[in-house]
Amino acid sequence: MKKSIIAILTAIALAIPSSAVLAAGIGYVDYEEVIENCSFALNAKKQLDSKAMAIKQYMFDKEKEYEAIQSPLQKQNFQDKETAELKTKQTEYLREQAKTEQAIFNKIREVAKGIMVEQKLDAIISDKAVFCGGVDVTKTLIDRLKGVKL
């Protein structure tokens, strides 16, 4: 009987540390900080900004053309045509923006998954979801993403 109690206590003692190893914890990341410090994300943002500026310039140029038109009928036709063209440009821009943001997110997630496995974390979540505790992996993620191309 004594031997079985000792065996049970030994098994329990051995099981406790191994269960602690399985629960590695949660990592968290400041996504905005990652974006602000990754060259591929900043370059993609600059490209999107230049496309937005091109649309603004297009609108400015068309406004000048519109003001130069004398006939109300020509103004209406011009306005209808350019409204459709502007809508097309805006739709293309929004599609490109969504595609770019998704590509950035996927690249960051891919690197974060590697960090999660390497540091034996259960998950990596947004820092906004963490009230206390957890492991901040933001700097590690930024360091790994430096030099990564989109």
Secondary structure, DSSP 8 states (H G I E B T S, - for coil): -HHHHHHHHHHHHHHHHHHHHH---EEEE-HHHHHHT-HHHHHHHHHHHHHHHHHHHHHHHHHHHHHH---HHHHHHHHHHHHHHHHHHHHHHHHHHHHHHHHHHHHHHHHHHHHHHHTT-SEEEEGGG-SS-SEE-HHHHHHHHTT---
